[in-house]
Amino acid sequence: MIVTDIVTGSTQAHLVDLNKGLACGDILLVHKQAVAPLLDLQNAAQEAGFELRLCSGFRSFERQLQIWNGKVSGMRPVMDPFGNPIDIKNLSPWRKIQAILRWSALPGTSRHHWGTDFDIYDAKAMPEGYQIQLIPEEVQGAGLFAPMHNWLDSYLSSAQTEFYRPYDIDTGGIAPERWHISHRSLASQYYSLLDAELIAKRLRDSDLLLLDVVLEHLDKIMHRYILVD
């Protein structure tokens, strides 16, 4: 297994199915070394009165590419900094890229490629038929999942876990994602290998829309949206 393939989401060799053997039947791939810490986190949440579940674990390069191309082409919504849909068709190519990067990672750079990062929610708080949106309103104030995240604030600051929120503070690049947690020591191994040359090589082998513009601004993208941990 080539470690750089893990970095760019080009392999699943390091992953296991967290849901294997469960009745739900949904495949949820995570880094094999993250399974035990995740179970510990879920048990701690359960003791506090919550049902912490993952709605997203590993995401491949190909899946991230579909999301990216869908947004560039207008087939998927693009959000403003407050989570409201915006029309990007009249934006310049570079402005489109910046709008997309606010909420969606450039393929090859997503932390979800590593199987160390997860989007979480409180299943106990969900009304029947509710569709998770992963928007600020769900996790702040009177939001459905805010109580669990308020508890998580204290838990993550303790010495009981290595999980943390990599997008907890708005630095002007990626929007804060209170629902996104990461296993610090595992993720740091792959984060340290991120560089523009590796990403450029992987992107040139893909059918990424706006590829030329991305490559032209890749150093800026790396600084503002990727190397922000």
Secondary structure as UniProt FT lines:
FT   HELIX           3..7
FT   TURN            8..9
FT   TURN            13..14
FT   STRAND          15..17
FT   TURN            18..21
FT   TURN            23..24
FT   STRAND          29..31
FT   HELIX           32..34
FT   HELIX           35..47
FT   TURN            48..49
FT   STRAND          52..56
FT   HELIX           61..72
FT   TURN            73..74
FT   STRAND          78..79
FT   TURN            81..82
FT   STRAND          85..86
FT   TURN            89..90
FT   HELIX           93..101
FT   TURN            102..103
FT   TURN            107..108
FT   HELIX           111..114
FT   STRAND          117..122
FT   HELIX           123..125
FT   TURN            128..129
FT   HELIX           136..139
FT   TURN            141..142
FT   TURN            144..145
FT   HELIX           146..156
FT   TURN            159..160
FT   STRAND          163..164
FT   TURN            166..167
FT   TURN            178..179
FT   STRAND          180..183
FT   HELIX           184..191
FT   TURN            192..193
FT   HELIX           196..204
FT   TURN            209..210
FT   HELIX           211..216
FT   HELIX           218..221
FT   HELIX           222..226
//
